[in-house]
């Protein structure tokens, strides 16, 4: 009986020791760092934000590179988004293949929402937009954003610079949209409907330019 009890104690102790060892290994594991997005041509990434006129310069929100690590909007050609409505594809008038560089100036949450909305509107316009790393890219589009207060309204201004394969800017698309101020920070007002207006306007103007080249 004594021998049997000792065997049970030894087995129980070994099992507990093994459990503690595995827990220690799991706790000391070092997570794999996320992959980094490949850098774009220096002539594009180093370009300075263009000047934008503001109605109330005292309320101007300065442009910065806070969204430089965000993914660009795409035409969702390979997307599995369940809620996106089906879009009838029409062959583009031009052979130019486009991609979007990360947005500059908008907070990350605004940039993410705009990226989704813009991707849908770009697809509806049948514009050939692909990932930044795609070898077929012929033109790159970089957007600059700012939000400012104008009376009781928030004005979101945007500029899209279009660069050719050599990094030379060949065109510029601009626009602005108004929405009601909801707080002292203009960016708090930039969401939902006003971002969709930005997307619709941007996609339509890019379509017009794309058809002209």
C-alpha positions in Angstrom: 0.0 0.0 0.0 2.8 2.4 0.9 4.6 1.7 -2.4 1.4 2.4 -4.4 0.9 5.7 -2.6 4.5 6.8 -3.4 4.0 6.0 -7.1 0.9 8.1 -7.2 2.6 11.0 -5.5 5.6 10.8 -7.9 3.3 10.7 -11.0 1.2 13.6 -9.7 4.3 15.7 -9.0 5.8 15.0 -12.4 2.5 16.0 -14.1 2.4 19.2 -12.1 6.0 20.0 -13.0 5.4 19.4 -16.7 2.3 21.7 -16.6 4.4 24.5 -15.0 7.1 24.1 -17.5 4.7 24.4 -20.5 3.1 27.4 -18.9 6.5 29.1 -18.5 7.4 28.5 -22.2 4.1 29.9 -23.3 4.5 33.0 -21.2 8.0 33.7 -22.4 7.1 33.4 -26.1 8.1 36.5 -28.1 5.3 37.5 -30.6 6.3 37.7 -34.2 6.4 41.4 -35.2 3.9 42.5 -37.9 5.1 42.8 -41.5 6.0 46.2 -42.8 4.5 47.8 -45.9 7.0 48.3 -48.7 8.2 51.9 -49.2 7.0 53.9 -52.2 9.2 56.0 -54.5 11.0 58.7 -52.5 9.7 61.4 -54.9 6.2 60.6 -53.7 6.7 59.8 -50.0 8.9 62.9 -49.5 6.4 65.3 -51.3 5.1 68.1 -49.0 1.3 68.6 -48.5 0.0 71.3 -50.9 -1.3 74.6 -49.6 -5.0 74.7 -48.8 -7.1 77.8 -48.1 -9.0 77.7 -44.9 -11.9 79.9 -44.0 -10.9 80.1 -40.3 -7.1 79.7 -40.1 -7.2 79.8 -36.3 -9.1 76.5 -36.2 -6.9 74.8 -38.8 -5.9 71.3 -37.9 -2.3 70.8 -39.1 -1.5 68.1 -41.6 0.8 65.4 -40.4 1.9 61.9 -41.3 -0.1 60.1 -38.5 -1.8 57.8 -41.0 1.4 56.9 -42.9 1.1 53.2 -42.0 -2.4 52.7 -43.1 -3.3 50.6 -46.1 -4.5 52.5 -49.2 -8.0 52.3 -50.6 -8.4 49.8 -53.4 -11.1 49.0 -55.9 -11.9 45.9 -53.9 -11.3 43.6 -56.9 -10.3 40.8 -54.5 -12.4 41.8 -51.5 -14.8 39.4 -49.8 -16.7 42.1 -48.1 -20.2 40.7 -47.5 -22.0 44.0 -47.3 -20.7 45.5 -50.5 -23.3 45.6 -53.3 -22.5 44.0 -56.6 -21.0 46.4 -59.1 -21.2 45.8 -62.8 -17.7 46.0 -64.3 -17.0 48.1 -67.3 -13.7 48.1 -69.1 -11.8 51.4 -68.3 -11.2 53.8 -71.2 -7.5 54.1 -70.3 -4.8 51.4 -69.7 -3.5 53.4 -66.7 -3.4 51.3 -63.5 -3.8 53.2 -60.3 -2.9 52.8 -56.6 -3.4 54.9 -53.5 -0.6 55.9 -51.2 -1.3 56.2 -47.5 -3.4 59.3 -46.6 -1.8 62.3 -44.9 -3.4 64.5 -42.4 -6.5 62.6 -41.3 -6.7 60.7 -38.0 -6.4 57.0 -38.3 -10.0 56.2 -37.6 -11.2 58.8 -40.2 -8.6 57.4 -42.7 -9.8 53.8 -42.2 -13.5 54.8 -42.7 -12.7 56.8 -45.8 -10.6 54.0 -47.2 -13.5 51.6 -47.1 -16.0 54.2 -48.5 -13.6 55.2 -51.2 -12.9 51.6 -52.2 -16.6 51.1 -52.9 -17.0 54.3 -54.9 -13.9 53.6 -56.9 -15.2 50.1 -57.8 -18.6 51.6 -58.8 -16.7 53.9 -61.3 -14.8 50.8 -62.6 -11.5 52.4 -62.0 -8.5 50.0 -62.2 -7.0 50.4 -58.7 -4.7 47.7 -57.3 -2.4 47.2 -54.3 0.7 49.5 -54.0 3.0 46.5 -54.4 1.4 45.4 -57.7 4.0 45.5 -60.6 1.3 46.7 -63.0 0.9 50.1 -61.3 1.4 53.1 -63.7 0.1 56.0 -61.5 0.1 56.6 -57.8 -2.4 58.8 -56.0 -1.5 60.5 -52.7 -4.2 62.3 -50.6 -3.8 65.2 -48.2 -6.6 66.1 -45.7 -7.5 68.8 -43.3 -10.6 69.8 -41.2 -11.3 73.3 -40.0 -14.1 75.2 -38.4 -16.1 77.8 -40.4 -18.8 79.3 -38.3 -21.0 76.5 -37.1 -19.7 74.2 -39.9 -16.8 71.9 -40.2 -15.0 72.1 -43.6 -13.0 69.0 -44.7 -10.7 69.8 -47.5 -8.8 67.3 -49.6 -6.2 67.2 -52.3 -5.2 64.2 -54.4 -1.9 64.4 -56.3 -1.4 62.0 -59.1 2.1 60.8 -60.0 3.4 59.0 -63.0 5.7 56.0 -62.9 8.7 58.3 -62.6 7.3 60.1 -59.5 6.4 63.2 -61.4 3.1 64.9 -60.4 1.0 65.1 -63.5 -2.4 66.1 -62.1 -4.2 67.3 -59.0 -7.8 66.7 -57.8 -9.2 68.9 -55.1 -12.5 69.3 -53.2 -14.1 70.2 -49.9 -17.3 69.2 -48.0 -19.2 70.8 -45.2 -20.9 69.3 -42.2 -22.1 70.5 -38.9 -19.6 70.9 -36.0 -20.3 68.4 -33.2 -17.5 69.4 -30.8 -14.5 71.7 -30.5 -12.4 69.3 -32.6 -13.4 69.5 -36.3 -12.3 65.9 -36.9 -15.1 64.7 -34.7 -17.5 65.8 -37.4 -15.8 64.0 -40.2 -17.5 60.7 -40.4 -20.3 58.7 -42.1 -22.2 60.8 -44.7 -19.6 63.5 -45.2 -16.9 60.9 -45.8 -19.1 59.3 -48.4 -19.5 62.6 -50.1 -15.7 62.9 -50.2 -15.5 59.4 -51.7 -18.2 60.0 -54.3 -16.6 63.3 -55.4 -13.1 61.9 -55.5 -14.1 58.8 -57.5 -16.0 60.9 -60.0 -13.2 63.3 -60.6 -10.6 60.5 -60.9 -12.9 58.8 -63.4 -13.0 62.0 -65.5 -9.2 62.4 -65.4 -8.6 58.7 -66.1 -10.9 58.8 -69.2 -8.9 61.7 -70.5 -5.5 60.1 -70.7 
